[in-house]
């Protein structure tokens, strides 16, 4: 896997953030890895590797884009810093905190994967 494009400047925090900055930076690296792995897996399994994954830093945003029958489609995920966690959003209703806890890792992966699959299925139904 290529080097993570995440930097400390990738998020805007307000108020007293010194206590959270390093933790949020480390969490964003872990979240980036998780999101990229899930997007890559869905790209291989559902889109036969035809999609491309991109990252935008402010706010952190991941996109899996593909083209079918001359139309462009996208899966979009965004994250926002709240307290000591990142909350990840998707267009199908995903709104979950991410704290990179081993105890809920499987649930986080399953929920994220379902959000990605739901977005792909919605776009495929339009095809």
C-alpha positions as CSV (number, residue, x, y, z in Angstrom):
1,X,0.0,0.0,0.0
2,X,1.3,3.5,-0.8
3,X,2.2,6.0,1.8
4,X,-0.7,7.8,3.6
5,X,-1.3,11.3,2.2
6,X,-2.6,12.4,5.7
7,X,-0.8,15.3,7.3
8,X,-1.6,17.3,10.5
9,X,-2.9,20.1,8.3
10,X,-5.7,17.8,7.0
11,X,-8.3,18.9,9.5
12,X,-9.5,22.1,11.0
13,X,-9.9,22.1,14.8
14,X,-11.3,24.9,16.9
15,X,-11.0,25.8,20.5
16,X,-8.6,24.1,22.9
17,X,-7.2,21.4,20.6
18,X,-3.7,20.8,22.0
19,X,-4.9,17.8,24.0
20,X,-6.5,16.2,21.0
21,X,-4.3,17.2,18.0
22,X,-1.8,14.3,18.2
23,X,-4.5,11.7,19.0
24,X,-6.7,12.9,16.1
25,X,-3.7,12.9,13.8
26,X,-3.0,9.2,14.7
27,X,-6.7,8.4,14.4
28,X,-6.9,10.0,11.0
29,X,-4.0,7.8,9.8
30,X,-5.8,4.7,11.0
31,X,-9.1,5.8,9.5
32,X,-7.4,6.6,6.2
33,X,-6.0,3.0,6.2
34,X,-9.3,1.5,7.0
35,X,-11.3,3.5,4.4
36,X,-8.8,2.8,1.7
37,X,-8.7,-0.9,2.4
38,X,-12.5,-1.1,2.3
39,X,-12.8,1.0,-0.9
40,X,-10.1,-1.1,-2.5
41,X,-11.8,-4.3,-1.6
42,X,-15.2,-3.1,-3.0
43,X,-13.4,-1.8,-6.1
44,X,-11.9,-5.3,-6.8
45,X,-15.0,-7.3,-5.9
46,X,-17.8,-5.2,-7.4
47,X,-16.2,-3.0,-10.0
48,X,-13.5,-5.4,-11.3
49,X,-10.8,-2.8,-10.3
50,X,-12.1,-0.2,-12.7
51,X,-12.5,2.5,-10.1
52,X,-10.0,4.9,-8.8
53,X,-9.6,6.0,-5.1
54,X,-8.8,9.6,-4.3
55,X,-8.3,11.6,-1.1
56,X,-9.0,15.3,-0.3
57,X,-7.6,16.8,2.9
58,X,-10.2,19.4,4.0
59,X,-12.3,17.9,5.4
60,X,-10.9,14.4,5.0
61,X,-12.8,13.0,2.1
62,X,-12.4,9.7,0.2
63,X,-13.9,9.0,-3.2
64,X,-14.1,5.8,-5.2
65,X,-15.0,6.9,-8.8
66,X,-15.7,4.8,-11.8
67,X,-17.1,5.2,-15.3
68,X,-19.7,3.0,-16.9
69,X,-21.5,3.6,-20.2
70,X,-20.1,7.1,-20.4
71,X,-21.4,8.1,-17.0
72,X,-19.4,8.9,-13.9
73,X,-20.3,7.4,-10.5
74,X,-18.8,8.0,-7.1
75,X,-18.8,6.6,-3.5
76,X,-18.1,9.5,-1.1
77,X,-17.1,9.3,2.6
78,X,-16.1,12.3,4.8
79,X,-14.8,12.7,8.3
80,X,-15.1,15.5,10.8
81,X,-13.2,15.9,14.1
82,X,-15.4,15.8,17.2
83,X,-13.8,15.8,20.6
84,X,-11.3,12.9,20.7
85,X,-12.7,11.0,17.7
86,X,-13.4,11.3,14.0
87,X,-17.0,11.0,12.9
88,X,-17.3,9.4,9.4
89,X,-20.2,10.3,7.2
90,X,-21.6,8.8,4.0
91,X,-24.4,9.8,1.7
92,X,-26.5,6.7,2.7
93,X,-26.8,7.7,6.3
94,X,-23.4,6.6,7.8
95,X,-22.7,8.7,10.8
96,X,-20.3,6.9,13.2
97,X,-17.5,7.9,15.5
98,X,-14.2,6.3,14.8
99,X,-11.8,5.8,17.7
100,X,-9.8,2.9,16.4
101,X,-10.8,0.6,19.2
102,X,-10.0,-3.1,18.8
103,X,-13.3,-4.0,20.6
104,X,-15.4,-2.5,17.8
105,X,-13.0,-2.9,14.9
106,X,-15.1,-5.6,13.2
107,X,-18.3,-3.5,13.6
108,X,-16.6,-0.4,12.2
109,X,-15.3,-2.4,9.2
110,X,-18.7,-4.0,8.6
111,X,-20.6,-0.7,8.8
112,X,-18.1,1.1,6.6
113,X,-18.2,-1.7,4.0
114,X,-22.1,-1.7,4.0
115,X,-22.1,2.1,3.4
116,X,-19.8,1.6,0.4
117,X,-21.8,-1.3,-1.0
118,X,-25.0,0.7,-0.5
119,X,-23.6,3.6,-2.4
120,X,-22.4,1.4,-5.2
121,X,-25.8,-0.4,-5.4
122,X,-27.6,2.9,-5.6
123,X,-25.5,4.0,-8.5
124,X,-25.7,0.6,-10.2
125,X,-29.5,0.7,-10.0
126,X,-29.4,3.9,-12.1
127,X,-27.4,2.1,-14.7
